[in-house]
Amino acid sequence: MTKYTSDSSNFGADGPFFRMIREGLEGLADGEDYFDLLADDVVVEYVISVPGYPGRVEGRQAVIDLYSGYDDYMTVHTADNLRVYRDPEASVAVLEYEVHGESALTGRPYNNRFASIITVKDRKVTHWRDYLDPIAVFDASGWPER
């Protein structure tokens, strides 16, 4: 099983999370980096998330903008345990995976599990539904003490 580790471009579209997602969508979606996989009009829904995080983001640039400040909150060191399930007829992939790092604000460990349901049309991601463990975010951020 591949374990993706951090490098000098942790946020950039080639950090460990982004490299793992590209592997999970290999052969289904095209792009030089994570953001290139996204259609210009992609819709991303954060179905299970944390308070204050948007429930829905529309458009590739809006996703880029959302992630651009991520390193201010969390540092992802590794991503692993990728499991990929595909339905080629529906152009849908389900990715299960984990990310590991630490909170940039508290230094506490961050270990989270995700499930993402991804729809691809014309070799680009058009819809992404994301589910995560909000308790992992709370624990890393020190909530509710903070």
Secondary structure, DSSP 8 states (H G I E B T S, - for coil): ---EE--TTTTTTTSHHHHHHHHHTTTTS--SSTGGGEEEEEEEEEEE--TTS-SEEESHHHHHHHHTTGGGTEEEEEEEEEEEEEETTTTEEEEEEEEEEEETTT--EEEEEEEEEEEEETTEEEEEEEEE-HHHHHHHHTTTT-
